[in-house]
Amino acid sequence: MQKQALLILAKEPRPGKAKTRMTPPLTPDQAAALSSAFIADTLAAASQAKGTDIHLFYTPRESYSFFRELAPEGIALIPQQGTDLRERCAHSVSFAFEKGYDRIVQIGTDTPQIRAVHIRKAFAVLKDYDMTLGPANDGGYYLLALRRPAPSLYDGVEMGTERVLPKMLDNARNMGLSIRFMPEWIDADTFEDLLDLQRDPQQIPGRSTRGFLAALDRKGPPPRR
């Protein structure tokens, strides 16, 4: 039986540090609360992905208590390692394969529309392909799945730019990896992304995010820039 791991990268949401591209119109406290809702929805989906070991790579190191309280039982907490996001993503993948996992799926917490079915589908695709990628609307990715180590996958990747996905694809093809794509999704970094997500019938945010948005609507829409 294949040994598989789900890898989640998350950052503790702190006012003034979380979802800063949504402020304004959101306040720093609202942006942090929204980020918390995103994380909660991601962890809820992960906990339903049966037959999979779940590892939450968190930052900063002193946020262990925050994530331990938030994460469902059975999710392992591991501090992120690396000087930037590129190194931290690469470390999570190498960590899993070094631990003996045969298949991995890596996700972040900017797509609160993710469900366990999407995670299971990504693992299933690895029966026939070396790599699965879920492209994001900003040129990055919301999901990565691999069935073998890919040590140079992140070489030269500039995280947070529209060149993330093209560069990763170049690296993957240079390693001879066969690739299957999942549908493109909204990666909710800006307030416009959030509005687009609300309007998209194919991408339904999880319960915590829907609750946040409903409360926001009751208070009236934030003033636009």
Backbone torsions as a table, in degrees:
resi	resn	phi	psi	omega
1	MET	NA	136.5	-179.2
2	GLN	-68.1	139.2	176.4
3	LYS	-99.9	117.5	-173.5
4	GLN	-124.9	151.3	-177.0
5	ALA	-133.2	140.1	171.9
6	LEU	-103.2	126.3	-177.4
7	LEU	-112.4	123.1	-179.3
8	ILE	-118.2	127.8	176.3
9	LEU	-104.9	126.8	-176.1
10	ALA	-143.2	150.0	177.3
11	LYS	-120.8	135.5	179.7
12	GLU	-59.7	127.2	-179.3
13	PRO	-79.2	114.3	178.8
14	ARG	-121.4	135.4	179.9
15	PRO	-53.0	132.2	-178.3
16	GLY	88.5	-10.5	-179.9
17	LYS	-120.8	-17.6	-175.0
18	ALA	-107.5	136.6	176.5
19	LYS	47.1	47.6	-175.5
20	THR	-66.7	-21.6	179.1
21	ARG	-77.7	-3.4	174.8
22	MET	-101.1	1.4	-179.1
23	THR	-117.1	120.5	-16.2
24	PRO	-71.6	171.1	13.6
25	PRO	-82.9	-19.8	177.3
26	LEU	-71.3	151.4	171.4
27	THR	-79.3	162.7	176.8
28	PRO	-56.8	-38.4	178.1
29	ASP	-66.1	-40.8	178.0
30	GLN	-65.3	-40.8	179.8
31	ALA	-63.3	-40.0	177.7
32	ALA	-66.9	-39.2	177.9
33	ALA	-65.1	-38.6	177.2
34	LEU	-64.1	-43.8	178.0
35	SER	-60.3	-40.0	176.9
36	SER	-61.6	-39.8	177.9
37	ALA	-64.4	-41.5	176.8
38	PHE	-57.8	-46.6	-178.9
39	ILE	-63.2	-44.5	-179.7
40	ALA	-59.9	-42.2	179.4
41	ASP	-66.4	-39.7	178.8
42	THR	-63.6	-44.4	-179.8
43	LEU	-67.6	-35.6	177.5
44	ALA	-63.2	-42.9	177.5
45	ALA	-64.7	-43.1	-179.0
46	ALA	-60.9	-40.3	-176.6
47	SER	-66.3	-17.5	178.3
48	GLN	-92.5	-2.4	-179.9
49	ALA	-85.3	86.4	-173.2
50	LYS	-68.6	152.3	177.9
51	GLY	74.1	18.9	-176.0
52	THR	-132.2	132.3	172.8
53	ASP	-79.5	132.3	-175.2
54	ILE	-110.9	127.5	179.2
55	HIS	-121.7	122.4	176.9
56	LEU	-101.9	112.1	177.8
57	PHE	-92.6	113.4	-171.2
58	TYR	-114.8	159.1	174.1
59	THR	-150.2	148.5	-3.7
60	PRO	-74.8	173.6	-176.1
61	ARG	-60.5	-32.8	-177.0
62	GLU	-77.7	2.9	-179.2
63	SER	-94.2	15.6	-179.1
64	TYR	-54.2	-48.4	-176.2
65	SER	-60.9	-39.3	178.4
66	PHE	-59.4	-48.6	-176.6
67	PHE	-75.2	-31.6	178.2
68	ARG	-64.0	-37.6	178.7
69	GLU	-71.8	-34.0	-175.7
70	LEU	-82.5	-35.9	-172.0
71	ALA	-77.4	135.1	174.9
72	PRO	-59.9	157.3	179.6
73	GLU	-59.7	140.7	178.1
74	GLY	99.4	-11.4	177.4
75	ILE	-88.5	122.3	-180.0
76	ALA	-79.6	137.0	179.0
77	LEU	-104.7	128.9	-177.6
78	ILE	-135.7	125.9	178.0
79	PRO	-65.4	140.2	177.3
80	GLN	-65.1	149.4	177.9
81	GLN	-127.5	133.5	179.8
82	GLY	136.3	157.7	-177.1
83	THR	-85.5	-16.4	178.4
84	ASP	-149.0	177.1	-175.1
85	LEU	-63.5	-37.0	179.2
86	ARG	-58.5	-48.2	-179.6
87	GLU	-66.3	-35.4	-178.5
88	ARG	-69.4	-40.1	175.8
89	CYS	-63.8	-45.9	179.5
90	ALA	-61.1	-40.0	-179.7
91	HIS	-63.2	-41.2	-178.6
92	SER	-60.8	-39.2	179.7
93	VAL	-68.6	-48.5	-179.4
94	SER	-64.2	-36.4	177.4
95	PHE	-57.6	-46.7	-176.3
96	ALA	-65.8	-45.1	-179.6
97	PHE	-68.2	-34.5	176.4
98	GLU	-66.2	-25.9	177.2
99	LYS	-81.5	-1.4	174.8
100	GLY	96.2	11.4	177.7
101	TYR	-74.8	144.2	-179.0
102	ASP	-91.8	-28.1	-178.9
103	ARG	-140.3	142.2	178.1
104	ILE	-134.3	147.8	168.4
105	VAL	-125.0	129.8	179.5
106	GLN	-116.4	131.9	176.9
107	ILE	-136.7	163.8	172.1
108	GLY	-107.1	-153.0	-178.8
109	THR	-128.7	25.8	179.4
110	ASP	-101.0	5.8	178.6
111	THR	-126.0	80.2	-177.2
112	PRO	-69.6	-0.6	177.5
113	GLN	-86.2	-1.2	-177.6
114	ILE	-70.3	144.4	177.8
115	ARG	-129.8	166.8	178.9
116	ALA	-59.7	-33.3	-179.8
117	VAL	-61.5	-35.1	178.7
118	HIS	-69.1	-38.3	178.2
119	ILE	-65.5	-44.6	179.1
120	ARG	-62.7	-39.2	179.7
121	LYS	-63.8	-40.1	179.6
122	ALA	-62.7	-42.2	176.6
123	PHE	-64.0	-40.7	-177.9
124	ALA	-63.1	-37.2	179.9
125	VAL	-61.4	-28.8	-178.3
126	LEU	-68.9	-6.1	172.9
127	LYS	-66.6	-30.1	-174.4
128	ASP	-117.5	-14.6	-177.4
129	TYR	-130.1	153.8	178.0
130	ASP	-75.3	-26.7	-169.2
131	MET	-149.2	139.7	173.2
132	THR	-120.5	136.8	177.8
133	LEU	-130.1	134.6	172.0
134	GLY	-105.4	103.0	-178.6
135	PRO	-67.7	143.8	175.3
136	ALA	-105.1	158.6	-175.6
137	ASN	-67.8	-13.4	-177.3
138	ASP	-99.4	9.9	179.9
139	GLY	93.5	-0.5	176.2
140	GLY	-101.5	-148.7	179.2
141	TYR	-143.9	151.3	177.7
142	TYR	-107.1	-13.4	179.6
143	LEU	-151.3	138.7	174.8
144	LEU	-132.4	132.6	175.2
145	ALA	-129.9	141.0	-178.9
146	LEU	-139.7	147.1	174.6
147	ARG	-113.3	5.7	172.8
148	ARG	-157.0	157.5	-179.5
149	PRO	-58.0	147.2	178.5
150	ALA	-138.1	74.3	-168.9
151	PRO	-60.4	-26.2	-178.9
152	SER	-103.1	14.9	-175.4
153	LEU	-60.1	-36.8	-176.4
154	TYR	-96.6	4.6	-179.0
155	ASP	-59.8	125.8	176.3
156	GLY	74.0	6.0	-179.1
157	VAL	-79.2	129.5	177.2
158	GLU	-103.8	97.1	-176.4
159	MET	-62.6	147.0	179.6
160	GLY	84.5	6.8	178.5
161	THR	-117.9	166.6	179.7
162	GLU	-75.2	-2.5	-179.6
163	ARG	-95.9	4.0	-177.7
164	VAL	-58.9	-57.1	-175.7
165	LEU	-64.8	-46.7	178.8
166	PRO	-57.7	-40.8	-179.2
167	LYS	-68.5	-40.7	177.9
168	MET	-63.9	-37.4	177.7
169	LEU	-65.6	-41.8	175.8
170	ASP	-57.8	-46.7	-179.2
171	ASN	-63.2	-42.8	-178.9
172	ALA	-63.3	-43.3	-179.6
173	ARG	-68.0	-35.0	176.8
174	ASN	-65.4	-25.6	176.4
175	MET	-88.9	-1.4	178.5
176	GLY	77.3	24.5	-179.0
177	LEU	-80.3	134.9	171.5
178	SER	-82.4	139.8	-168.4
179	ILE	-129.4	137.8	172.1
180	ARG	-126.2	136.2	-177.9
181	PHE	-98.9	143.2	167.2
182	MET	-92.4	170.1	-179.8
183	PRO	-61.4	148.8	175.8
184	GLU	-68.9	138.8	-178.3
185	TRP	-124.9	164.4	173.6
186	ILE	-83.0	125.0	173.1
187	ASP	-99.9	108.4	-167.5
188	ALA	-81.4	87.6	178.4
189	ASP	-104.7	-28.4	-177.8
190	THR	-117.1	166.6	178.5
191	PHE	-65.2	-33.9	176.2
192	GLU	-62.9	-40.2	176.4
193	ASP	-59.1	-42.0	-178.8
194	LEU	-63.2	-42.4	177.5
195	LEU	-64.6	-41.5	178.3
196	ASP	-62.5	-38.7	179.8
197	LEU	-64.4	-41.5	178.6
198	GLN	-63.0	-31.4	-176.0
199	ARG	-85.5	-14.4	-172.6
200	ASP	-88.2	111.8	-178.3
201	PRO	-70.5	-14.0	179.7
202	GLN	-88.1	-10.5	-177.2
203	GLN	-131.2	100.0	-175.9
204	ILE	-103.2	118.3	178.8
205	PRO	-61.1	157.1	177.9
206	GLY	-69.3	175.9	-171.7
207	ARG	-61.2	-43.1	-177.7
208	SER	-63.9	-41.9	179.0
209	THR	-67.5	-41.5	177.6
210	ARG	-61.9	-38.1	177.8
211	GLY	-64.3	-41.2	177.4
212	PHE	-61.9	-46.4	-177.1
213	LEU	-66.4	-36.7	178.0
214	ALA	-64.5	-41.9	178.0
215	ALA	-65.1	-37.2	178.8
216	LEU	-65.4	-41.0	179.5
217	ASP	-64.1	-37.4	-179.2
218	ARG	-65.1	-29.8	179.3
219	LYS	-82.9	-9.5	-175.8
220	GLY	96.9	146.7	-178.2
221	PRO	-64.0	141.6	177.0
222	PRO	-63.0	151.2	176.3
223	PRO	-62.5	140.2	-179.4
224	ARG	-84.1	153.1	176.1
225	ARG	-70.9	NA	NA
